[in-house]
Amino acid sequence: MSRLVLLLSSLLALLAACTPKPSPGAASEPPAVVMQGVRLRSYDGSTLTLTGQAERATYHRSGDLSATQATLHSLDKGQQPGKPGVTTVSARLMEGNLGSRQMVASGDVVLRTASGTVAYTPRVTYDGVNQSAKGNEGVRIEGPDYGLTAKTFSLSLPDDRFTFEGSVETVLGAARD
């Protein structure tokens, strides 16, 4: 009987040792802050650079942020939200890190450039350090006189310039799907 108890207790100890432990910042750790009906204003020094809103946002002590039903407006110096010269991105989910200035937007992403070009994509990665965005899950573009689809894209926000790669199809004129 004692051998059976020893065997069972050894087996339980072995199983417990093999169970993966949650990493710091894992989903089991609650966020530091949970906010509902969020309005955002971000500054570079005293200059307003970003505004936005989200249905819900969470912030972790690691600097990780997530927001649902979110819209962000990246402002050029002196620009106001909703005015020409503002780049806007909307998505069902945005996840990023304040320290690294990196973000991933996913779920019906709509990106509207300062010049009025609109991009629709399932997912986009934003690099705040380089002021660029990119995606590799397909994109549909609507411009003033054209439509375009591509496999991958990148966007330089300061230049308001797209680069497309992979299979690219362009329709000129007012014709749209």
C-alpha positions in Angstrom: 0.0 0.0 0.0 2.8 2.5 0.9 4.4 1.7 -2.5 1.2 2.6 -4.3 0.9 5.9 -2.3 4.5 6.7 -3.0 4.0 6.0 -6.8 0.8 8.1 -6.9 2.4 11.0 -5.1 5.5 10.8 -7.3 3.3 10.8 -10.4 1.3 13.8 -9.2 4.5 15.7 -8.4 5.8 14.9 -11.9 2.6 16.0 -13.5 2.6 19.3 -11.5 6.2 19.9 -12.5 5.4 19.4 -16.2 2.4 21.7 -16.2 3.3 25.0 -18.0 3.2 28.0 -15.8 1.6 31.2 -17.1 4.1 33.8 -18.2 4.2 37.2 -16.7 1.6 39.4 -18.4 -0.3 36.3 -19.6 -4.1 36.4 -19.9 -4.4 35.1 -16.4 -3.0 38.3 -15.0 -5.7 40.9 -14.9 -5.0 44.3 -16.6 -4.0 47.2 -14.4 -6.8 49.3 -15.9 -10.0 48.5 -17.8 -11.8 51.5 -19.4 -15.2 51.7 -21.1 -16.2 54.5 -23.6 -12.6 55.6 -24.0 -11.5 58.9 -25.6 -7.8 59.2 -26.4 -5.4 62.2 -26.8 -1.7 61.5 -27.2 1.0 64.1 -27.2 4.6 64.4 -28.3 5.8 67.0 -25.8 3.1 69.6 -26.0 2.0 68.7 -29.5 -1.2 66.7 -30.0 -0.3 63.8 -32.3 -3.1 61.3 -32.0 -6.7 61.2 -31.0 -9.2 58.4 -30.9 -11.9 56.5 -29.2 -12.7 52.9 -28.3 -15.6 51.0 -26.9 -13.4 49.3 -24.3 -9.6 49.5 -23.6 -7.3 47.6 -21.2 -3.9 48.7 -20.0 -1.3 46.4 -18.5 1.7 47.5 -16.4 4.0 46.1 -19.1 2.7 48.9 -21.4 0.5 46.6 -23.4 -2.8 48.1 -24.5 -5.8 46.6 -26.3 -8.9 48.3 -27.5 -12.1 47.1 -29.1 -14.2 48.9 -31.7 -11.4 51.5 -31.9 -10.6 54.5 -34.2 -7.4 56.4 -34.2 -6.6 59.7 -36.0 -2.9 60.4 -36.6 -2.4 64.1 -36.8 0.2 66.1 -38.7 1.4 69.2 -36.8 -1.4 71.7 -36.4 -4.1 69.3 -37.8 -7.4 68.7 -36.2 -9.4 65.4 -36.3 -11.8 65.1 -39.1 -9.9 67.7 -41.2 -7.8 67.0 -44.4 -4.3 65.9 -43.5 -5.4 63.3 -40.9 -4.8 59.6 -41.3 -7.4 57.4 -39.7 -7.5 53.7 -38.8 -10.5 51.8 -37.5 -10.7 48.2 -36.4 -12.6 45.8 -34.2 -9.4 45.1 -32.2 -6.2 47.1 -31.7 -3.3 45.7 -29.6 0.0 47.4 -29.0 2.6 48.5 -26.7 3.2 52.1 -25.6 7.0 51.6 -25.0 7.7 50.1 -28.4 5.1 52.2 -30.2 4.0 49.1 -32.2 0.4 48.2 -32.8 -1.6 45.5 -34.7 -5.1 46.3 -35.8 -7.4 43.5 -36.9 -10.9 42.8 -37.8 -12.4 44.8 -40.7 -9.6 47.3 -40.7 -10.3 50.6 -42.6 -7.3 52.9 -43.1 -8.1 56.3 -44.6 -5.0 58.4 -45.6 -4.6 62.1 -45.4 -5.1 62.4 -49.2 -8.4 60.4 -49.0 -7.4 57.0 -50.2 -9.2 54.3 -48.3 -7.7 50.8 -47.7 -9.7 47.8 -46.4 -7.7 44.9 -45.0 -8.2 42.2 -42.4 -5.0 43.1 -40.4 -2.4 45.9 -40.4 0.8 46.3 -38.4 1.6 49.9 -37.4 5.2 51.0 -36.5 5.0 54.3 -34.6 8.8 54.8 -34.6 9.0 54.7 -38.4 5.5 56.1 -39.0 4.6 53.2 -41.3 1.9 50.5 -41.7 2.0 47.2 -43.5 -0.2 44.2 -44.2 0.2 40.9 -45.9 -3.4 39.4 -45.7 -4.7 41.3 -48.8 -5.9 44.8 -49.3 -8.6 46.6 -51.3 -7.9 50.2 -52.1 -10.4 52.9 -53.2 -8.9 56.1 -54.7 -10.6 59.0 -56.3 -10.5 57.5 -59.9 -9.3 53.9 -59.3 -9.7 50.7 -57.4 -6.9 48.3 -56.5 -6.4 44.9 -54.9 -3.1 43.5 -53.8 -1.6 40.7 -51.7 0.6 42.9 -49.5 1.1 46.6 -48.9 3.1 49.1 -47.0 2.3 52.7 -46.2 4.6 55.5 -45.3 2.5 57.9 -43.3 4.7 61.0 -43.6 4.7 60.6 -47.5 1.1 59.3 -47.7 2.6 56.7 -50.1 1.5 53.1 -50.6 3.7 50.3 -52.0 2.1 47.1 -53.2 3.6 43.7 -53.8 2.4 40.2 -54.9 -0.6 39.9 -57.1 -1.8 43.5 -57.9 -4.9 44.3 -59.9 -5.9 47.9 -60.8 -9.2 49.3 -62.2 -9.0 52.8 -63.6 -11.9 55.1 -63.8 -15.1 55.3 -61.8 -15.9 51.6 -62.0 -16.0 49.8 -58.7 -17.1 46.4 -57.4 
